[in-house]
Amino acid sequence: MRIIGITGGVGAGKSEVLQFIQANYNAVILMADNIANEVKMPGQPCYEAIVALLGNDVLLADGTIDKAKMATRIFGSRELLQKTNEIIHPAVRTYILEKIASCKQAGQYDYLFVEAALLIEEHYDEICDELWYVYADEPIRCQRLKQSRGYSQDKIDAIMAKQLPDDVFRAHCKVVIDNSGAIEDTYRQIKEKLEA
C-alpha cells in the first residue's frame, strides 16, 4: 500500500483530484480537516481540552463545539490559535497513524491518501511514501473560489497570504499535478503517476 500525502493552495482543486482517485482506484482517503472536526466531538480526544481553553460559550445547545464561534475566537488571537493547534494537530496525526496501521494490517487497499493543508509544516513526509502538490495558477484559483465558495478578493488574498509559496510546495513534493487546465488533463497526470 502506497501512502501519498496531498497538499496545495486553496482553490487548487485537491478535492476534485481526490474524488477522481476515490472513484477510480482502490484507495482510502483521509482528510485532515474532517478528522480535526471528528476529534473535537464530545467524548473524542480534543473535546475537553478545547472547551477548557475556549470556554463553555463556544458550545451549542447539544454540547458540541460551535465551529463558527470557535473560528472567530481563535483567529482573533495568535496565542489561542497556536494553543488550539497544539491540541488538535497531534490528535489528527495519531488518528492518521492508527488508520494507516489498520489499513496495512487489513491489506485490502493499494493506496492511502492523506490530504492536509499543513502537510509540509506538520512533517507528514515522515509518514508518507511521497508527497503530491496539486497546483493551479493563482488567477484560476481566485476565479474558482469566487464561483464555488463566493469568496471576496480580500478574503482570498488573506487566505493565500498565510499559505506556503509555490517554490516551497515544489521543493517538498515529489509529484506536481498541474490542475490549471482541462480536468481531463489533470486525470491523465494522475493516471500516469498511479499506473507507472
N, C-alpha and C positions, 0 to 999 in steps of 0.2 A: 504494500500500500504506500503510494507516494503521498507525502504530506506537503501541501503547497499553500503558502501564505499569499493572500491577495490584498493589495493596497492601491491607493491612488487618491488624487484630489477629489474634492466634492464635485459632483456633476460629470465625472469621467465615464460613468457607466458600469461601475463594478457590479451592480445588481443585475444588469442585463447580461453581462458575461456569466455570472453565476447561475442565472436562470437557464441559460443555454447549456451549461455544464450539467446542471441538475437533470435536465430533460434528456440529455444525450449520452451521459456517462454514468458508470456505476460509482457514484461519489456521495460522500457525506459533506454537507456544507455547514460550517459553524460560523455564525455571525456574532462578532464580539458585542455589538450593540444589543442584540436580542438577549445574549447571555447576561450582560450587565443589568438589563431590566429584570431578568429572572432572579438573579442573586440578591435583588433588593426587595423581593416579595416577603410577606410575613412568614417567619419560620425558616427563611433562607439565610445564608452566611452573613450577608451585609446589612440586613434589615435593622437590627437593634443598634449597631454602630452608627448607621446613617441617622436614625431617629435621635440618638443621643447627641450626635454632632449638630444636627439642624433644628431639633426641637419638634414637639408634637404638632405644631401648627403646619407642618408640611404633610400631615396625614389627611386622607379623605375620610368620609364617614365610615367606610367599610374597613378602615385600618391600613389600607395600602398607601404607599407614598405617592403623593400628587406630583407627577413628573414636571408639570409646568411651574409649580411653586418651588420645587427643588432646583430647577434650572435657573429661575430668577434669583434665588438665594445664592447659589454657588458661582454663577457667572458674574455676580456683582462683587465678589470678593476672591482675590487670587489665593488667599490663605485657605478659605473654605473649599475652593476648587481643588487645591493641592491635597488637602486632608481627605476629601471625598474620593479623589483618585487613588490615594494610598489605601483606602478601604476596598474599593471596587476592583482595581486592576489585578491585584494578587488573587482575588477570588475568581475572576474571569479566567486567569491563567491556569489556576488549579482545576477549574471545571474543564477547560480545553485539554489539559494533560490527562485527566481522568477519561475523557471521551476518546482521546487518541488511543490510550491503553486498552479500553474496552473494544474499540473497533479493530485494533490489531489482533486482539485475542479472538474475536469473532471470525476474522479472516474472510469477510464476505464483500469487502469493498476494494476497488482498485485505487481510489483516490480519497483523500480527505482534505478539503479546502478550509482554511481559516481566513475569514475576512475581518480586517480590523483597520480603523483609521490610523491607529498608533502602532502599527505592526513593527515599524523600524525602531521607534522610540522605546517600545516595550521589549525589544530584543527577541522577537518571535523567530528570528533567524536561528536561534538556539534550539527551537522546537521543530521548525520546518525543514524539509529537504531542500527546498528552494523558495524564493520569493518572486512573485509576479507583480508588475506595476501596470495598472490599467491607465493609459494616458489618453488625453484628448486635449486639443488646442483650447486655450483659455476662452476665446470668443465663443466657441461651440459650447463649452461648459456653462458659460454665463447664459447663453440662449436656452439651454436645456433647463437650467434652474429657474429661469423666469417662467418658462412654459409649464414645466411639470410641477413645480412647487410654489410658484407665484412669488418668488423672492424678489426683493428690490435690488438694484445695483449696489446700494450701500451695504445691504446685508451680505450679498455675495462677496464684496470686497473685504468685509470684516472677517468672514469665514476663511477666505483664501489667504489672507494675511497671516493667519495662525497656523497654516499648513506648511509642510516642508516644501522647499523649492524643487523643481523638476530634476535638477542635477543630483540632489541627494537621493531622491527616489531611484534614479537610474544607477547611481553608484552602489546601492544596496541590493537591487533586484536583478536576478539572473535573466529574467524574461520581461520584455516590454510588449504589451498588447496595445497597439495603436487603435483607439476607438474613435478617431476623428471623422472617419469616412462612412461609407455604407456599412450597415450592420453585417451584410454577407461577408465583407472583407474581414471584419472582426472575427466572425465564426471560422473563417478559413485559417486565420492565425492560431486560434485555439486548437483546431484540429491538428495543425502542424506540430504544435508543442506537445499535445497529448498522445498523438499517434505516431510520433517519430520513433 
